[in-house]
Amino acid sequence: MFEELSERGHGLCELCGSAKQLDVYAVPPAEEAVLDSSILVCATCKMQIEQPELADPKHWYCLKESMWSEVDAVKVVSYRMMHALKSEPWSAELIDMLYLDDETLAWAQETIKDQETNLSGTHKDNNGNTLENGDTVVLIKDLQVKGANFVAKRGTVVKSIVLDPENKEYIEGKVNGQQIVILTKFVKRA
């Protein structure tokens, strides 16, 4: 299997192009590695695919190239990582540009729905509405931003929020160009 994938990918990670520490990755829901549902990835890509909350957005600029692969398994992983990074403006743009046929799109979205089910329903705004990664919220009260010299004013719109997977009461978003943590009880979904 490794040799076939290495030949297909010219001895490089099929996502970022690295030649270091390559391994076979069976794209879920595949449980075992077969050629059509596996890709060759470097250790960095594999770790971040398996733990998307640790993903380094700069590393994943490579998706601009890998999303156009002729290999469905590569496109599926590219789509999933774009989705994991959809709070990044460049990633949201790539998602809009990518075309997947219905079968490949269903495969790509299969584990995303599972991840969102685990996260969604747990982060709620002040009105009890479910919050999801990428949502836009509005602050419902003035908030003193600790460690910064400003107050985030009531009515401030915070776009492309990121849910904290560790604490269901925290979200992150940019206010005045600075990434801050906000308690969900102080926002309402826009």
Summary of the structure (lengths in Angstrom):
residues: 190
radius of gyration: 18.8
end to end distance: 48.4
largest distance: 58.7
contacts: 549
relative contact order: 0.11
helix: 38%
strand: 20%
